[in-house]
Amino acid sequence: MNICIINGSPRRNGNTAEVLKPFCARLLELGTELDEIFLMDYTVSPCLGCYTCQNIQDKYGCVQQDDAWKVWNRAGRADLLVLATPIYSWYCTSHMKALLDRHYGLNKYYGTAEGQLIPKLRVALLTTHGYKADYANDPFETGIQRLCRHCHWDYLGLYSVRDIDGLPDMQTPEAIEGAEKFAEELMEKMNVSRETF
Ligand SMILES: Cc1cc2nc3c(=O)[nH]c(=O)nc-3n(C[C@H](O)[C@H](O)[C@H](O)COP(=O)(O)O)c2cc1C
């Protein structure tokens, strides 16, 4: 089983990366292969809203020759995509938002082209945030649930840790065990949904 994990934090060794450590370690123990992407290592520009991609069949078709397709192509080959991000202004970071907006080239819904380049994908979220979990996560989680519905993808759930004092909050037994448990829950859901996927 291949799992693609995209970390959208601008901080390579920040809180989100810290929570990913026990999560990824448990996934590896469970026998998965990981494809980890630190999004800041790639150039993914904001969507220009030109709709050119909607008239190009069977290809991503974006006028911008950056890394967006490279990243989406890796995500699309995975059995599960984990979007890991700090919550910024009640959503993800702008780096991850640019990538999410650039899903447009994947779905030919609005022009002469038809079809989807990634017709099936399972998606899960891992976030860190300053506010209490529900208040911090609700808008982003709702947005991703709706994006998944729009793309006909499966949304599998969210794990998050609150940042009050920085890294030590990510290193508590509760935060670590929560991340490990989330990895186990995702694998259980994957094994169930594999039959229907
Ligand atoms: C620009 C910016 C915006 C933020 N907006 C929010 C927010 O809307 N809600 C929240 O709960 N935390 C917010 N935070 C706090 C971060 O989500 C939190 O510190 C997170 O753990 C940082 O993760 P990182 O170290 O991986 O970058 C914000 C932080 C920054 C720098």
PDBQT file of the ligand as one rigid body, heavy atoms in Angstrom, charges set to zero:
ROOT
HETATM    1  C1  LIG A 201       0.089  33.004   9.411  1.00  0.00    +0.000 C 
HETATM    2  C2  LIG A 201      -0.466  32.089  10.456  1.00  0.00    +0.000 A 
HETATM    3  C3  LIG A 201      -1.832  31.904  10.531  1.00  0.00    +0.000 A 
HETATM    4  C4  LIG A 201      -2.372  31.065  11.507  1.00  0.00    +0.000 A 
HETATM    5  N1  LIG A 201      -3.720  30.925  11.575  1.00  0.00    +0.000 NA
HETATM    6  C5  LIG A 201      -4.253  30.084  12.502  1.00  0.00    +0.000 A 
HETATM    7  C6  LIG A 201      -5.671  29.867  12.543  1.00  0.00    +0.000 A 
HETATM    8  O1  LIG A 201      -6.441  30.420  11.769  1.00  0.00    +0.000 OA
HETATM    9  N2  LIG A 201      -6.158  29.017  13.470  1.00  0.00    +0.000 N 
HETATM   10  C7  LIG A 201      -5.347  28.350  14.345  1.00  0.00    +0.000 A 
HETATM   11  O2  LIG A 201      -5.861  27.582  15.137  1.00  0.00    +0.000 OA
HETATM   12  N3  LIG A 201      -3.999  28.527  14.314  1.00  0.00    +0.000 NA
HETATM   13  C8  LIG A 201      -3.429  29.355  13.406  1.00  0.00    +0.000 A 
HETATM   14  N4  LIG A 201      -2.063  29.519  13.344  1.00  0.00    +0.000 N 
HETATM   15  C9  LIG A 201      -1.192  28.713  14.241  1.00  0.00    +0.000 C 
HETATM   16  C10 LIG A 201      -0.564  27.512  13.502  1.00  0.00    +0.000 C 
HETATM   17  O3  LIG A 201      -1.543  26.743  12.864  1.00  0.00    +0.000 OA
HETATM   18  C11 LIG A 201       0.202  26.577  14.460  1.00  0.00    +0.000 C 
HETATM   19  O4  LIG A 201       1.179  27.318  15.149  1.00  0.00    +0.000 OA
HETATM   20  C12 LIG A 201       0.816  25.397  13.757  1.00  0.00    +0.000 C 
HETATM   21  O5  LIG A 201       1.105  24.395  14.699  1.00  0.00    +0.000 OA
HETATM   22  C13 LIG A 201       2.104  25.724  13.008  1.00  0.00    +0.000 C 
HETATM   23  O6  LIG A 201       2.563  24.546  12.376  1.00  0.00    +0.000 OA
HETATM   24  P1  LIG A 201       4.013  24.424  11.711  1.00  0.00    +0.000 P 
HETATM   25  O7  LIG A 201       5.021  24.565  12.805  1.00  0.00    +0.000 OA
HETATM   26  O8  LIG A 201       4.051  23.042  11.093  1.00  0.00    +0.000 OA
HETATM   27  O9  LIG A 201       4.126  25.477  10.675  1.00  0.00    +0.000 OA
HETATM   28  C14 LIG A 201      -1.501  30.377  12.410  1.00  0.00    +0.000 A 
HETATM   29  C15 LIG A 201      -0.113  30.579  12.312  1.00  0.00    +0.000 A 
HETATM   30  C16 LIG A 201       0.400  31.434  11.356  1.00  0.00    +0.000 A 
HETATM   31  C17 LIG A 201       1.902  31.622  11.278  1.00  0.00    +0.000 C 
ENDROOT
TORSDOF 0
